[in-house]
Amino acid sequence: MLDRFLFKQIDNSALIVFRIIFGLLCFLESVGAIFTGWIKRTLIDPQFTFNFIGFDFLQPLPGNWMYVYYAVMGFFGILIMVGYKYRISMISFTIMWSCTYLMQKSSYNNHYYLLMLLSAIMVFLPANRYASIDAKNNPNIKEIAMPSWVKWVFVLQLFILYTYASIAKIYPDWIDLTVPKLLMANKANYPIIGDLLQHKFIVVLIAYGGILYDGLVIPLLLYKPTRKYIFLISIFFHLFNSIVFQVGIFPYLALAFSLFFFEPEKIKNLFLKKKPLYTKNEVITKNYKPILVAVGVVYFTIQIALPLRQHFIKDNVLWTEEGHRLSWRMMLRSKSGRTSYKVVDKASNTTEVINMSDYLTKKQIRTASCKPDVIWQFAQHLKKTYAKKGKDVKVFVDAKISVNGRPYQRLIDKNTDLASVPWYWAKHNDWILPSQLDK
């Protein structure tokens, strides 16, 4: 039974077309970061970046070299698209993208995380076996079929993503429309559609349509009678997100996943007319089966477990942010902070109030004003900066934040020296004061 589920051969048209689209999107994401100014704002202008904790060694290249870095990534995207030196190109893009993902989180976006996961998965897939330069140069690798596990890797990854995204929205501030209203209020200045986005119907559609779509899209794509209808809804849903929320390539990547749900004959006839259709349904068990099963179990266990960790950490994730990242929690809260940093010289006991703009960009200031892990990192950065001047200092933070429009409340124990405390990834950091969100 397991052999049939994993190793039944199916037509590979969906994977081949997905590789082409995926490579194109990797290219567009990379060069788009150059031409939209994202690299300048995020990786060049800042004095330093807020990397993922534990990855301090990953820092942007000096000067304008990050432009070259992203241009090289874009080049690998093109190679992936045309299927040239596919494995090397895919590994190279995966490493480079993962490094850029981990070196900064001020511009954190769930689709950056998804692209990192997908890139790593694509390394191991036979995506260059047809319609590729590799297959043209080496006809021995040309194939029109693939094992069925390739399809189910995508389906399961998407099911986890969308299910957690749907469940995360089922909380009071989303259900009572507080967050959707705040999201739309930020779009009021959009030309033409800005006023329309403030209409209650749109707010309700975003709130409850989002829950229903995320929760049902994968089952409805798997069920043939509803497939074409949910696909049409998906087109509207993702184009709306692209226009209104400007979330990069994610909407188009999400639409590309639909290839794995439609009949192979349709995909072949639409995109690969000259390709033969595979119809034999052979079961060809591979000798890597034990490794595949072991790696699959470990990988998807981690994917299921990571979003659950917030429930094992004290207090509300909306307040502490502990367990927020890597959990498919998308556009769920609006935060603002009133935060000040105070440095105390241990030797002279003199105090200096930090002007945050001397160290951070405007976007970094917003992040370092309301997110505890970033606040801790900035305190550590200040300690290192003063150590270079020959001073051993304490760093105290007075932070008050507003979550989803609530009154400002103190976030950090202002008597704790954040320069001297560790950061705990898997448990609550006690210097984060208890929230009053549920009161």
VMD Tcl script that draws the C-alpha trace (Angstrom):
set ca {
  {0.00 0.00 0.00}
  {2.78 2.42 0.95}
  {4.75 1.49 -2.16}
  {1.76 2.27 -4.36}
  {1.13 5.59 -2.62}
  {4.73 6.72 -2.85}
  {6.05 5.09 -5.99}
  {3.19 4.74 -8.42}
  {4.39 6.48 -11.56}
  {2.31 9.43 -12.72}
  {2.70 11.91 -15.55}
  {5.26 14.59 -14.68}
  {3.81 17.50 -16.69}
  {2.80 19.39 -13.53}
  {6.31 19.23 -12.07}
  {7.97 20.29 -15.33}
  {5.69 23.32 -15.75}
  {6.03 24.17 -12.06}
  {9.83 24.16 -12.40}
  {9.63 26.65 -15.23}
  {7.27 28.94 -13.31}
  {9.24 28.51 -10.08}
  {12.51 29.46 -11.75}
  {10.88 32.51 -13.33}
  {9.46 33.61 -9.97}
  {12.87 33.13 -8.31}
  {14.33 35.40 -10.99}
  {11.59 38.02 -10.56}
  {11.88 37.97 -6.76}
  {15.63 38.52 -6.98}
  {15.73 41.28 -9.61}
  {12.57 42.84 -8.15}
  {14.42 43.35 -4.88}
  {17.04 45.31 -6.83}
  {14.78 47.54 -8.89}
  {12.17 48.29 -6.21}
  {14.87 49.54 -3.82}
  {14.21 46.73 -1.33}
  {17.88 45.80 -1.14}
  {18.94 49.38 -0.51}
  {16.32 49.93 2.21}
  {16.78 46.58 3.90}
  {20.37 45.45 3.42}
  {22.50 48.45 2.40}
  {21.16 51.51 4.26}
  {21.01 49.92 7.76}
  {24.17 50.00 9.85}
  {23.43 46.40 10.80}
  {20.58 43.96 10.35}
  {18.42 42.09 12.84}
  {19.33 38.56 11.82}
  {17.60 35.49 13.18}
  {19.03 34.93 16.63}
  {21.96 32.52 16.41}
  {22.86 33.55 12.87}
  {24.91 36.64 13.69}
  {27.62 35.47 11.28}
  {25.24 36.12 8.37}
  {25.63 39.78 7.53}
  {25.06 41.71 4.28}
  {28.03 42.10 1.99}
  {29.70 45.53 2.25}
  {29.04 48.42 -0.12}
  {26.86 47.58 -3.09}
  {27.81 43.92 -3.26}
  {24.31 42.82 -2.22}
  {23.13 43.98 -5.66}
  {25.58 41.53 -7.20}
  {24.47 38.85 -4.73}
  {20.83 39.21 -5.80}
  {21.76 39.41 -9.47}
  {23.54 36.06 -9.11}
  {20.45 34.62 -7.42}
  {18.35 35.88 -10.31}
  {20.75 34.20 -12.73}
  {20.30 30.90 -10.90}
  {16.53 31.42 -11.18}
  {16.89 31.59 -14.97}
  {19.01 28.42 -14.97}
  {16.33 26.65 -12.91}
  {13.66 27.81 -15.34}
  {15.46 26.47 -18.41}
  {16.73 23.41 -16.56}
  {20.45 23.90 -17.03}
  {22.76 22.29 -14.46}
  {19.54 22.03 -12.50}
  {20.80 20.39 -9.33}
  {23.74 22.76 -8.92}
  {21.58 25.80 -9.75}
  {18.87 24.73 -7.33}
  {21.32 24.06 -4.50}
  {23.06 27.39 -5.10}
  {19.81 29.36 -5.09}
  {18.62 27.54 -1.95}
  {21.79 28.36 -0.02}
  {21.87 31.99 -1.16}
  {18.17 32.57 -0.48}
  {18.38 30.89 2.95}
  {21.28 33.16 3.89}
  {19.39 36.31 2.92}
  {16.30 35.05 4.77}
  {18.23 34.42 7.97}
  {20.32 37.62 7.88}
  {17.41 40.01 8.38}
  {13.89 39.95 9.82}
  {12.85 43.60 9.81}
  {11.10 42.85 6.51}
  {9.91 39.41 7.55}
  {7.35 37.84 5.24}
  {5.89 34.34 5.30}
  {6.50 33.87 1.60}
  {10.25 34.32 2.18}
  {10.08 31.32 4.52}
  {7.97 29.35 2.06}
  {10.41 30.04 -0.76}
  {13.25 28.75 1.39}
  {11.38 25.51 2.12}
  {10.31 25.01 -1.48}
  {13.81 25.66 -2.79}
  {15.19 22.99 -0.47}
  {12.47 20.54 -1.57}
  {13.04 21.27 -5.26}
  {16.70 20.28 -4.91}
  {15.64 16.64 -4.57}
  {12.93 16.51 -7.23}
  {13.38 15.20 -10.80}
  {12.20 18.50 -12.24}
  {14.70 18.66 -15.11}
  {13.72 15.40 -16.81}
  {11.78 17.07 -19.59}
  {11.70 20.45 -21.38}
  {15.14 21.28 -20.04}
  {18.61 21.92 -21.39}
  {19.84 19.10 -19.15}
  {17.51 16.62 -20.87}
  {18.51 17.92 -24.28}
  {22.21 17.57 -23.51}
  {21.73 14.17 -21.88}
  {18.73 12.32 -23.40}
  {19.29 9.42 -20.98}
  {17.68 11.43 -18.15}
  {14.56 12.31 -20.14}
  {11.38 10.99 -18.54}
  {7.65 11.63 -18.88}
  {6.74 10.19 -15.46}
  {7.57 10.77 -11.82}
  {6.83 8.93 -8.55}
  {3.58 10.07 -6.93}
  {5.34 11.13 -3.72}
  {6.55 14.22 -5.58}
  {2.98 15.46 -5.93}
  {2.05 14.65 -2.32}
  {5.02 16.55 -0.90}
  {3.54 19.73 -2.36}
  {-0.02 18.87 -1.32}
  {0.94 18.14 2.29}
  {3.15 21.24 2.58}
  {0.29 23.40 1.31}
  {-2.25 21.69 3.55}
  {-0.12 22.47 6.62}
  {0.40 26.07 5.52}
  {-3.23 26.87 4.75}
  {-4.66 24.96 7.72}
  {-2.52 26.82 10.23}
  {-3.21 30.11 8.45}
  {-6.95 29.48 8.78}
  {-6.83 28.36 12.42}
  {-4.68 31.35 13.40}
  {-7.41 33.72 12.19}
  {-9.99 32.20 14.52}
  {-9.37 34.54 17.43}
  {-11.39 37.47 18.83}
  {-9.59 40.40 17.17}
  {-10.04 38.82 13.76}
  {-13.57 37.51 14.26}
  {-14.88 40.89 15.51}
  {-13.27 42.58 12.47}
  {-10.80 44.66 14.51}
  {-7.73 43.51 12.58}
  {-9.32 43.46 9.09}
  {-10.53 47.04 9.66}
  {-7.02 48.12 10.68}
  {-5.55 46.40 7.63}
  {-7.96 48.16 5.30}
  {-7.55 51.51 7.03}
  {-3.89 51.39 6.02}
  {-4.99 51.05 2.38}
  {-7.34 54.04 2.36}
  {-4.92 56.13 0.30}
  {-4.84 53.64 -2.56}
  {-5.96 55.25 -5.82}
  {-9.35 54.15 -7.18}
  {-9.89 51.25 -4.75}
  {-8.94 52.93 -1.46}
  {-12.48 54.02 -0.57}
  {-13.98 50.69 -1.68}
  {-11.64 48.80 0.63}
  {-13.17 50.62 3.63}
  {-16.64 49.22 2.90}
  {-17.89 46.83 5.60}
  {-18.65 44.14 3.00}
  {-14.98 44.07 1.97}
  {-13.84 43.91 5.60}
  {-16.23 41.02 6.32}
  {-15.15 39.26 3.12}
  {-11.50 39.52 4.12}
  {-12.20 38.29 7.66}
  {-14.48 35.34 7.04}
  {-13.53 34.68 3.43}
  {-9.93 34.38 4.55}
  {-10.79 31.78 7.20}
  {-12.95 29.75 4.82}
  {-10.60 29.95 1.86}
  {-7.49 28.95 3.82}
  {-9.33 26.13 5.57}
  {-11.03 24.65 2.50}
  {-8.84 25.39 -0.53}
  {-6.77 22.18 -0.43}
  {-9.70 19.78 0.18}
  {-11.74 21.50 -2.54}
  {-8.83 21.32 -5.00}
  {-8.45 17.61 -4.27}
  {-12.19 16.98 -4.84}
  {-12.76 16.91 -8.59}
  {-16.35 18.33 -8.69}
  {-15.26 21.50 -6.84}
  {-11.77 21.85 -8.32}
  {-12.43 24.31 -11.12}
  {-14.66 26.50 -8.95}
  {-12.15 26.87 -6.13}
  {-9.45 27.50 -8.73}
  {-11.45 30.45 -10.09}
  {-11.92 31.72 -6.54}
  {-8.17 31.26 -6.00}
  {-7.40 33.50 -8.97}
  {-9.51 36.30 -7.49}
  {-8.21 35.69 -3.95}
  {-4.53 35.78 -4.89}
  {-4.79 38.67 -7.34}
  {-6.62 40.64 -4.64}
  {-3.81 39.89 -2.19}
  {-1.20 40.84 -4.77}
  {-2.82 44.21 -5.50}
  {-3.95 45.15 -2.00}
  {-1.28 43.64 0.26}
  {1.63 43.59 -2.19}
  {3.10 40.32 -0.95}
  {5.57 39.75 -3.77}
  {5.56 36.50 -5.69}
  {3.51 34.50 -3.17}
  {0.10 34.88 -4.90}
  {1.54 33.68 -8.19}
  {3.46 30.87 -6.54}
  {0.26 29.79 -4.80}
  {-1.59 29.71 -8.13}
  {1.24 27.67 -9.66}
  {0.66 24.98 -7.03}
  {-2.73 24.31 -8.64}
  {-0.85 22.43 -11.37}
  {-0.54 19.44 -9.02}
  {-4.30 19.17 -8.52}
  {-5.51 19.08 -12.12}
  {-5.47 16.07 -14.43}
  {-2.06 15.60 -16.07}
  {-3.65 15.47 -19.51}
  {-5.03 18.98 -19.07}
  {-1.67 20.33 -17.94}
  {0.14 18.60 -20.81}
  {-2.34 19.78 -23.45}
  {-2.23 23.33 -22.17}
  {1.52 23.79 -21.62}
  {3.43 20.85 -23.18}
  {1.54 19.90 -26.32}
  {4.38 17.85 -27.84}
  {5.03 15.84 -24.69}
  {3.76 12.24 -24.59}
  {1.22 11.54 -21.85}
  {2.20 8.87 -19.33}
  {-0.69 6.48 -18.59}
  {0.88 3.16 -17.47}
  {0.47 3.65 -13.69}
  {3.42 1.38 -12.93}
  {4.67 0.96 -9.38}
  {8.46 1.18 -9.37}
  {9.86 0.95 -5.85}
  {13.19 2.71 -5.43}
  {16.03 1.65 -3.15}
  {15.92 5.06 -1.44}
  {12.49 4.27 0.06}
  {13.72 3.96 3.72}
  {15.56 7.28 3.46}
  {12.58 8.98 1.78}
  {10.17 7.78 4.47}
  {12.52 8.75 7.32}
  {13.28 12.21 5.93}
  {9.60 12.80 5.10}
  {8.44 11.85 8.59}
  {11.04 14.07 10.26}
  {10.44 17.03 7.93}
  {6.65 17.06 8.17}
  {6.72 16.40 11.91}
  {8.80 19.56 12.28}
  {6.44 21.47 9.97}
  {3.45 20.39 12.07}
  {5.21 21.00 15.39}
  {6.71 24.46 14.78}
  {3.38 26.32 14.64}
  {2.24 24.51 17.80}
  {5.14 25.68 19.96}
  {3.34 28.92 20.85}
  {0.87 26.87 22.92}
  {3.68 25.56 25.10}
  {5.17 28.99 25.78}
  {3.73 31.17 28.51}
  {1.44 34.10 27.62}
  {-0.22 35.27 24.41}
  {1.84 35.05 21.21}
  {0.28 38.31 20.02}
  {1.99 40.01 22.95}
  {5.29 38.16 23.29}
  {5.88 37.18 19.63}
  {7.38 33.95 21.02}
  {6.40 31.25 18.55}
  {5.12 33.70 15.93}
  {7.64 33.17 13.15}
  {7.73 29.97 11.06}
  {4.10 29.36 12.03}
  {2.09 30.67 9.05}
  {0.59 33.49 11.13}
  {-0.20 35.95 8.36}
  {-1.30 39.59 8.85}
  {-2.89 38.83 12.21}
  {-2.02 41.89 14.26}
  {-1.18 45.55 14.19}
  {1.38 46.85 16.66}
  {2.88 50.19 17.55}
  {5.38 51.03 20.26}
  {6.66 53.90 22.38}
  {10.09 52.72 23.35}
  {13.24 54.25 24.78}
  {16.67 52.72 25.44}
  {18.91 53.80 28.31}
  {22.60 52.90 28.58}
  {24.29 52.96 31.99}
  {28.09 52.90 32.25}
  {28.95 50.37 34.99}
  {32.18 52.17 35.93}
  {30.94 55.77 36.19}
  {27.23 55.04 36.67}
  {26.47 57.71 34.06}
  {23.33 57.35 32.00}
  {22.76 58.05 28.32}
  {19.41 57.97 26.55}
  {19.80 56.45 23.09}
  {18.58 58.24 20.00}
  {17.39 55.23 18.00}
  {17.69 57.03 14.68}
  {21.45 57.20 15.21}
  {21.57 53.44 14.83}
  {18.44 52.29 12.99}
  {16.38 53.03 9.90}
  {12.74 54.07 10.28}
  {11.50 50.55 9.59}
  {13.98 49.07 12.05}
  {12.87 51.58 14.68}
  {9.27 50.39 14.33}
  {10.41 46.79 14.76}
  {12.75 47.56 17.66}
  {9.93 49.40 19.43}
  {7.45 46.55 19.79}
  {8.98 43.10 19.18}
  {10.75 41.60 22.22}
  {13.35 39.55 20.35}
  {14.39 42.57 18.27}
  {14.44 44.77 21.38}
  {16.78 42.22 23.02}
  {18.99 42.15 19.91}
  {19.27 45.93 19.80}
  {20.26 45.92 23.48}
  {22.97 43.39 22.66}
  {24.12 45.54 19.74}
  {24.38 48.59 21.99}
  {26.44 46.61 24.48}
  {28.89 45.57 21.73}
  {29.03 49.10 20.33}
  {29.97 50.58 23.70}
  {32.43 47.75 24.38}
  {34.35 48.89 21.30}
  {34.64 52.28 23.01}
  {36.08 50.59 26.09}
  {32.87 50.86 28.13}
  {31.05 48.07 29.94}
  {27.38 49.03 30.03}
  {23.93 47.97 31.11}
  {20.99 48.50 28.78}
  {17.49 49.20 30.09}
  {14.39 49.48 27.93}
  {11.11 51.22 28.64}
  {8.67 49.88 26.04}
  {4.94 50.40 25.88}
  {3.03 48.88 22.99}
  {-0.45 48.90 21.55}
  {-1.79 45.66 20.05}
  {-4.66 45.94 17.56}
  {-5.58 49.45 18.68}
  {-5.71 48.72 22.43}
  {-4.33 51.20 24.99}
  {-0.56 51.18 25.38}
  {0.77 48.77 28.00}
  {4.29 48.23 29.28}
  {5.95 45.31 27.45}
  {9.41 45.07 29.04}
  {10.54 45.00 32.67}
  {12.35 48.34 32.63}
  {14.55 47.27 35.56}
  {16.07 44.32 33.67}
  {19.46 44.80 32.08}
  {18.77 43.33 28.64}
  {22.47 43.39 27.82}
  {23.11 40.70 30.42}
  {20.20 38.26 29.95}
  {20.10 35.41 27.42}
  {17.40 34.90 24.81}
  {15.42 31.67 25.13}
  {14.03 30.39 21.85}
  {11.93 27.52 23.19}
  {10.54 29.04 26.39}
  {9.19 32.29 27.76}
  {11.60 35.11 28.53}
  {10.55 36.38 31.95}
  {11.59 40.00 31.37}
  {8.61 40.26 29.00}
  {5.82 41.46 31.26}
  {2.48 39.61 31.38}
  {-0.05 40.74 28.81}
  {-3.51 42.04 29.55}
  {-4.93 41.26 26.10}
  {-7.51 38.87 27.45}
  {-8.80 41.26 30.12}
}
mol new
graphics top color blue
foreach p $ca { graphics top sphere $p radius 0.5 }
foreach p [lrange $ca 0 end-1] q [lrange $ca 1 end] { graphics top cylinder $p $q radius 0.2 }
display resetview
